[in-house]
């Protein structure tokens, strides 16, 4: 047999063995973390009001979940007490407008926060949104997003958890501890990722990409 063919076959076998070894010994107790800074999602009607009729968000960069992106567009959040400028809009558009902040940011604005899952907006605070073409008064829709882990159904099987289950996540290090009330969210549209806000990240000295341990 030709030496080049033999070499290719050996290389193929080695690569397959390495792939199998990684799968065999993959640690299904650790998850990657992404820190979510303040941002908002807009519905079509509110985007039109803030940026002009028929305006479309423009792409800046991809974010951790497939199909979602950070846009170039930003707005100002205004309350009776204060304002926060340059808050980035994430795409694509949603059915309802939702503003996601940390506890520190709601304190700055002087509004009473509610920790909610994405989309659970009933009876949450509102504020004024200001864009380049106008303002809108949001009656509700400001939340502190709950700690959550995005998983595919296969991920959930591998980690031994279910959609909606609450788990804890352990953080090592000098400022380590345990993050409780972490919600598992399962969908074929998701990519494995643990989302926390900037307050949690700062308190525990967590960086983007850190691998943290799930405690069930």
N, C-alpha and C positions, 0 to 999 in steps of 0.2 A: 504494500500500500504506500502511496505517495506520502512523504514526510509532512508536507503542508496539510494534507487531509487528516493525518493522524494528529497533528498539532491542534487543528481546529476542533476535532472530536474531543480531545482531552480538555481543551479550554471550555467547550460546551458543558462537559460533565462536571468540571470544577465549579463553573458558574451556577449550574443547577443545584449542586450540593450546598453551595454557600447560601443560595436563596432558601433552600429547605431548612438549613440551620438557623437562619434568621427568623423564619416563621416558627420553628420549633421552640426557640428560646426567647421569643418576643415577650416582653414583660407587660402583661395585661393588668397591671396595677398602676402604671404611670400614664399620665396624660399631658399633652402640651398645653401651655397657657397662652392666651392672647389678652392683652390689656385694652379695654375699650374706653377711649376718651369720649368726652361729651360730643354728641351728634344728634341729628334728627332725621326722620323719614317724613316725606311729604306725600300727600295725595295730589291728584291732578288739579283739582280746583284750587288748592292752596298754592301750588307752584305757579299757576297762571296769575293768581292775585299778587304774588311776590315778585315775579320775574317777567310777567307779560303773557298774554294769551298765546298758547301753543308752544311756549318755551320748552326746550328739552335739556335735561341735565347733561353736562359734558364730563367725559371720563378723566379721572386723575390717576387712580391706581386701583388694582384689585385688593380686596380684603379677604379675610380668612375663609369665609363661606362661599361656595361656588355660586357664580352668577351675581354676586353682590359687589358693589364697588364704591369707593370714595369719589365724590364728584369734585369739580373745581368750585362749585357754587357754595356760598356761605351766607348766613343770615345773622341778624342781631336778635338776641332774646331780651325782652324788656318787661320788667315788673314795676310795681309801685315804688320799690325800694332801690333797685339797681338795674344794671344791664350787663350782658355779656356779649361781646362782639365776635365776629368771625367763627361762628359755629357751623361746622361742615355738614352738608347734606349727603346722606348715603342713598345710593340707588340700588335697584330700580324703584319707581314710585309704588306706593302702597294704597290700600283702600282708605286708610285713615292716617292723619298726621300724628306723629309721636315724637316727643322730645325725651332724650335719655341723658340724665345728669348724675353726678355723684352727690352725696350728702353735703359736701363742702360747697358745691355750686348752688344747691337749693338754699342753703343758709345765706350765701351771698345775695341771692335774689329775694330772700325773705319769704319763701313759700314753703308750705308744709309738705314734706315729701311722702310718697308712698312707694314701698318696694313692691314691684309688680313684674309679672312675666310679660314679655312683649305681646302687645295686642290687648292686654287687660287694662283698659283705660277708664272704665266707668267710675265716676266720682273722684277722679284725680284732678289735681290743680291745673290751671291754665295760665297763659301769659300772652304777651303781644310778640308777634314775629314781624320783623322788619326786613324787607328786601329792597333791591334797587328800584323796583317799580311800585311798591306799595306796602301797606301794613295789613295784618289780619289779627283779630283777637281770638285766640284759641281758648275755648271755654273749658276744655279738659284735654289731657294727653301728655302731661309731664310726669315722668316716672323715674325712680331709681331702679334700673333693671336688676332682677334677681340674679344671683350667681347661677350659672347654668353650664352644662356640658353638652355640646352638639355631638351626636353619634349617628352613624348609619345603623341599620338593623343588624348587620354583621358585627359591627363594633359592640353593640349592646349584648349580643350573644357571647362574644369573646370576653367581655368584661363582667358578664353575669349580672346585668342590670336591666331595668325595664323603663319604658317611656313614662315620665312623670314621677319616677322614684326619686326620693331625696337621699343624698349621700353626703359624706364629709370629705374634705380634701386636706391632706397634711402637707405643711410647708416646713422644710428643714432650714437651718441657719440660725444666726444670732437673733433674728427677729421672727423666728419661726413660730408656728402654732397650727391651729386647725380652723379651717373655713367650713362652717356648718351650713345647713339648709341650701345645698347645691342641687338644683333640679336637673335631672337627666332628660334631654330632649332627643327623640329618635325620629329620623326621617331619611329616606333614600337620597334626599336632596342635600344632606349635610355632609360636612367633613369633620373629623374628630378634632375637637377644640374646646378648651375650658375658657369661658369668658368671665372676666371680673372687671370692675371699674377701677379708676385711678386711685381712689381712696384705699381700697383693699390692697392694691399693688404697693402703694407707698408704705402702708402700715406693716406689711410683711416682707418688704424688700424683694418683691417678686419682679422679674424681668420677662419681657416677651420671649417665648420659646423655652422657658424653664419647664422641666418635667416634674410634675407633682403627683403625689400618691393618692389614689382613691381609697377611702375607708368606707366599707358598706356595713 
